[in-house]
Amino acid sequence: DLDGATVCVQSGTTTELNMADYFRTHGISYTPVVFDTNDQAAQAFDTGRCDSFTTDLSQAAGLRTRMQDPSAVGALPEVISKEP
């Protein structure tokens, strides 16, 4: 579902690297839209600048509550990295 998508992500994080590895391994093309903070990335997604948003699972859950319509934001079932 994400093939060809734009993905908001915080720069310089393991999330950014894990996403790149996952997409490359699965042959999925995407365009990262990189931000300095997770808050900036989430806000850009919320305003429609990106098709999707990625971060740590717990952060995504928290940021989702601050979206304009949290019930319209879903999470994909795949967890691509398990880190402490």
N, C-alpha and C positions, 0 to 999 in steps of 0.2 A: 504493500500500500504506500510505501514511502519512496518508491523508485522515482527519481526526478524531483523530489521535494526539496524545499529550502528548510533548513533546520537551524533554529536559534540556539546558540550555545555560548557558554562563558569561555573566553580564551585562556590558554595555558593550563587547563585542567586535565586530569586523567579522564574525565567524561569526554572531552573533545578527542583525546587519543583513542579511547575505547570505541567511540562512535565511528571514527575513521577506520579502525581495524575491522569492526563488525560489518560495515557497509562494503568495504573492499573484499572481505572474505566471502560475502554473500552476493557479490556482483551487483550491488545496488548503487545507482548514481544518485548524487545529492549535491546540494550547494550549501555549505555552512555559512551562516550569517553570524559573525563573531562579535561578542560584546565583552566589556571589561568586567561586568558583574552579572550574577544570576538574575538580580532584580531587573537590570536593563534587558536581558534576553527574554525574560518572562513578559515584561511589558511590551516588547516588540511583537512577541507571539500574540499577546492578547489584543493588540491593535491590528493584527492581520499582516504584519510585515513578513512573517514566516509561516510555512505550512505546519510546522511542528516545533517542539521545544524539547530539549533534553538536559537533564541534570541528575544528581543523585535522587534516588527514589523518595527519601524522606523530604528533601528540599522541594521536589516536584509537588508532593502532597500539600506542603505548606503554602507554596506559591499559588497553587490552584485555588485555594480559598480566597485569594485576593483578586482573582480574575473577574471581569465584568459579569460573566455568566458561568460560574463554576460547574454547573450541571451540564453545560455544553462541551466541557473539556474532558476528554477520555484519556485513558492510559492504555498503551499497548501491553499485551500480556508478557512479552518477552523481556527478561532482565538480561542485559548483555554483559554485565560485569558485576561481580560480587566482591566488594571491597569493604574493609572495616570503616 
